[in-house]
Amino acid sequence: MKLSNGQPKSEPKEEKKKKKPLFSLIDHMGGDKCPWENLTDDERGAMNQWMILKWLSTYEEYLPIFNVISRLELSDKDFYELMCNTLRRQKHYFTSKIYKKYEEPDEELLRCIMHEYFYTIEKARDYMEGMDVDEADRIRNRWKDIVAEEMESSKKGKANK
């Protein structure tokens, strides 16, 4: 659409995106502790006890109590009020990094790669990430006896200290 002077009419600026009701609920529980009666209909409709516990279980200190709460049969209102009383006042930030757990590398395979290619441990870890299963099996079978002896002797050495 154009104005009378030929200039295009500027589009109205979009409002700041609102939070999804589930995250808004979580913020109320751990933030302003808003009473149940003051929640919007969208927030009340978004109440999903399982999902809220799943999101909040990223805080390990709450896991034991969430384990108990998850077994209780509570109405949405009672659940909300219990969570408001349970959670400390804080802003909740959720990232996907929380869910990425570091996996310990297979130490035996790591040592086998170090023997096979004369790599340092860091270089062997990097190599191991892109390695296929067949190659891993081949290298492991070639060096398994020597690596098993090394691992056994290092365990004995640690036990004697």
C-alpha positions as a Markdown table, in Angstrom:
| # | Residue | x | y | z |
|---|---|---|---|---|
| 1 | Met | 0.0 | 0.0 | 0.0 |
| 2 | Lys | 1.3 | 3.5 | -0.9 |
| 3 | Leu | 0.7 | 6.9 | 0.6 |
| 4 | Ser | -0.4 | 9.8 | -1.4 |
| 5 | Asn | 3.3 | 11.0 | -1.8 |
| 6 | Gly | 4.2 | 7.7 | -3.5 |
| 7 | Gln | 6.1 | 6.3 | -0.5 |
| 8 | Pro | 5.3 | 2.8 | 0.6 |
| 9 | Lys | 3.4 | 2.6 | 3.8 |
| 10 | Ser | 5.4 | 1.0 | 6.5 |
| 11 | Glu | 4.1 | -2.2 | 8.0 |
| 12 | Pro | 3.2 | -2.1 | 11.7 |
| 13 | Lys | 6.0 | -3.4 | 13.8 |
| 14 | Glu | 5.4 | -6.9 | 15.1 |
| 15 | Glu | 4.9 | -7.3 | 18.8 |
| 16 | Lys | 7.6 | -9.0 | 20.8 |
| 17 | Lys | 6.9 | -12.7 | 20.7 |
| 18 | Lys | 5.1 | -13.9 | 23.7 |
| 19 | Lys | 6.4 | -16.9 | 25.6 |
| 20 | Lys | 4.7 | -20.2 | 25.1 |
| 21 | Pro | 2.2 | -20.8 | 28.0 |
| 22 | Leu | 4.2 | -23.7 | 29.3 |
| 23 | Phe | 7.4 | -21.7 | 29.8 |
| 24 | Ser | 5.3 | -18.8 | 31.2 |
| 25 | Leu | 3.9 | -21.2 | 33.8 |
| 26 | Ile | 7.4 | -22.3 | 34.7 |
| 27 | Asp | 8.5 | -18.7 | 35.1 |
| 28 | His | 5.5 | -18.1 | 37.4 |
| 29 | Met | 6.3 | -21.1 | 39.5 |
| 30 | Gly | 10.0 | -20.1 | 40.0 |
| 31 | Gly | 9.6 | -16.4 | 39.6 |
| 32 | Asp | 6.8 | -14.1 | 40.6 |
| 33 | Lys | 4.8 | -16.9 | 42.3 |
| 34 | Cys | 1.6 | -15.7 | 40.7 |
| 35 | Pro | -1.5 | -17.2 | 42.3 |
| 36 | Trp | -3.4 | -19.8 | 40.3 |
| 37 | Glu | -6.5 | -17.5 | 40.0 |
| 38 | Asn | -4.4 | -14.8 | 38.2 |
| 39 | Leu | -3.1 | -17.2 | 35.5 |
| 40 | Thr | -4.5 | -16.7 | 32.0 |
| 41 | Asp | -6.7 | -19.3 | 30.4 |
| 42 | Asp | -3.9 | -20.2 | 28.0 |
| 43 | Glu | -1.5 | -20.8 | 30.9 |
| 44 | Arg | -4.1 | -22.9 | 32.7 |
| 45 | Gly | -4.8 | -24.9 | 29.5 |
| 46 | Ala | -1.1 | -25.5 | 29.0 |
| 47 | Met | -0.7 | -27.1 | 32.4 |
| 48 | Asn | 1.0 | -30.5 | 31.8 |
| 49 | Gln | 2.5 | -31.8 | 35.0 |
| 50 | Trp | 4.7 | -34.4 | 33.2 |
| 51 | Met | 6.1 | -31.9 | 30.8 |
| 52 | Ile | 6.8 | -29.3 | 33.6 |
| 53 | Leu | 8.6 | -31.9 | 35.7 |
| 54 | Lys | 10.6 | -33.0 | 32.6 |
| 55 | Trp | 11.8 | -29.5 | 31.9 |
| 56 | Leu | 12.5 | -28.7 | 35.5 |
| 57 | Ser | 14.4 | -32.0 | 36.1 |
| 58 | Thr | 17.4 | -30.4 | 34.4 |
| 59 | Tyr | 18.0 | -29.0 | 37.9 |
| 60 | Glu | 19.5 | -32.0 | 39.6 |
| 61 | Glu | 19.0 | -30.7 | 43.1 |
| 62 | Tyr | 15.2 | -31.1 | 42.6 |
| 63 | Leu | 15.3 | -34.7 | 41.3 |
| 64 | Pro | 14.5 | -36.5 | 44.5 |
| 65 | Ile | 11.5 | -34.3 | 45.3 |
| 66 | Phe | 10.3 | -34.4 | 41.7 |
| 67 | Asn | 10.4 | -38.2 | 41.9 |
| 68 | Val | 8.0 | -38.1 | 44.8 |
| 69 | Ile | 5.8 | -35.4 | 43.2 |
| 70 | Ser | 5.5 | -37.3 | 40.0 |
| 71 | Arg | 3.8 | -40.2 | 41.9 |
| 72 | Leu | 1.2 | -38.0 | 43.5 |
| 73 | Glu | -2.2 | -37.6 | 41.9 |
| 74 | Leu | -2.7 | -33.8 | 42.1 |
| 75 | Ser | -5.2 | -31.5 | 40.4 |
| 76 | Asp | -3.5 | -28.9 | 38.2 |
| 77 | Lys | -4.1 | -26.2 | 40.8 |
| 78 | Asp | -2.6 | -28.2 | 43.6 |
| 79 | Phe | 0.4 | -29.2 | 41.5 |
| 80 | Tyr | 1.0 | -25.5 | 40.5 |
| 81 | Glu | 0.8 | -24.4 | 44.1 |
| 82 | Leu | 3.1 | -27.2 | 45.3 |
| 83 | Met | 5.6 | -26.3 | 42.6 |
| 84 | Cys | 5.4 | -22.6 | 43.5 |
| 85 | Asn | 6.3 | -23.6 | 47.1 |
| 86 | Thr | 9.0 | -26.0 | 46.1 |
| 87 | Leu | 11.0 | -24.0 | 43.5 |
| 88 | Arg | 13.3 | -21.3 | 44.7 |
| 89 | Arg | 12.8 | -17.9 | 43.1 |
| 90 | Gln | 14.9 | -17.7 | 40.0 |
| 91 | Lys | 14.7 | -17.1 | 36.3 |
| 92 | His | 14.7 | -20.4 | 34.3 |
| 93 | Tyr | 16.9 | -20.7 | 31.2 |
| 94 | Phe | 16.8 | -23.8 | 29.3 |
| 95 | Thr | 19.2 | -24.8 | 26.6 |
| 96 | Ser | 19.7 | -28.0 | 24.6 |
| 97 | Lys | 23.2 | -28.2 | 26.0 |
| 98 | Ile | 21.8 | -29.4 | 29.3 |
| 99 | Tyr | 20.7 | -32.6 | 27.7 |
| 100 | Lys | 24.0 | -33.4 | 25.9 |
| 101 | Lys | 25.8 | -35.7 | 28.2 |
| 102 | Tyr | 29.5 | -36.2 | 27.8 |
| 103 | Glu | 30.2 | -39.9 | 27.1 |
| 104 | Glu | 33.5 | -41.3 | 28.3 |
| 105 | Pro | 35.4 | -42.7 | 25.4 |
| 106 | Asp | 36.2 | -46.4 | 25.2 |
| 107 | Glu | 39.5 | -46.4 | 27.0 |
| 108 | Glu | 40.6 | -49.7 | 25.5 |
| 109 | Leu | 39.9 | -48.5 | 22.0 |
| 110 | Leu | 41.6 | -45.2 | 22.7 |
| 111 | Arg | 44.8 | -47.0 | 23.8 |
| 112 | Cys | 44.6 | -49.3 | 20.8 |
| 113 | Ile | 44.4 | -46.2 | 18.4 |
| 114 | Met | 47.4 | -44.7 | 20.2 |
| 115 | His | 49.4 | -47.8 | 19.6 |
| 116 | Glu | 48.3 | -48.2 | 16.0 |
| 117 | Tyr | 49.1 | -44.7 | 14.8 |
| 118 | Phe | 51.5 | -43.4 | 17.5 |
| 119 | Tyr | 49.0 | -40.7 | 18.4 |
| 120 | Thr | 48.7 | -38.7 | 21.6 |
| 121 | Ile | 45.6 | -39.2 | 23.6 |
| 122 | Glu | 44.0 | -36.0 | 22.3 |
| 123 | Lys | 44.7 | -36.9 | 18.7 |
| 124 | Ala | 43.4 | -40.5 | 19.3 |
| 125 | Arg | 40.1 | -39.1 | 20.7 |
| 126 | Asp | 39.7 | -36.9 | 17.7 |
| 127 | Tyr | 40.4 | -39.8 | 15.4 |
| 128 | Met | 38.0 | -42.1 | 17.3 |
| 129 | Glu | 35.0 | -39.7 | 16.7 |
| 130 | Gly | 35.1 | -40.3 | 12.9 |
| 131 | Met | 36.0 | -43.9 | 12.9 |
| 132 | Asp | 33.7 | -46.6 | 11.6 |
| 133 | Val | 32.9 | -49.8 | 13.5 |
| 134 | Asp | 34.9 | -52.2 | 11.2 |
| 135 | Glu | 38.1 | -50.2 | 11.6 |
| 136 | Ala | 37.6 | -50.0 | 15.4 |
| 137 | Asp | 37.1 | -53.8 | 15.6 |
| 138 | Arg | 40.3 | -54.3 | 13.4 |
| 139 | Ile | 42.4 | -52.1 | 15.6 |
| 140 | Arg | 41.0 | -53.4 | 18.8 |
| 141 | Asn | 41.7 | -57.0 | 17.8 |
| 142 | Arg | 45.2 | -56.2 | 16.8 |
| 143 | Trp | 46.2 | -54.5 | 20.0 |
| 144 | Lys | 43.8 | -56.0 | 22.6 |
| 145 | Asp | 46.4 | -58.2 | 24.4 |
| 146 | Ile | 49.0 | -55.5 | 24.8 |
| 147 | Val | 46.4 | -52.9 | 25.9 |
| 148 | Ala | 44.8 | -55.3 | 28.3 |
| 149 | Glu | 48.2 | -55.9 | 30.0 |
| 150 | Glu | 48.8 | -52.1 | 30.1 |
| 151 | Met | 45.5 | -51.4 | 31.7 |
| 152 | Glu | 46.0 | -54.2 | 34.2 |
| 153 | Ser | 49.4 | -52.9 | 35.2 |
| 154 | Ser | 48.1 | -49.3 | 35.5 |
| 155 | Lys | 45.3 | -50.5 | 37.8 |
| 156 | Lys | 47.8 | -52.4 | 40.0 |
| 157 | Gly | 50.0 | -49.3 | 40.1 |
| 158 | Lys | 47.0 | -47.1 | 41.2 |
| 159 | Ala | 46.0 | -49.7 | 43.9 |
| 160 | Asn | 49.6 | -49.8 | 45.3 |
| 161 | Lys | 49.7 | -46.0 | 45.8 |
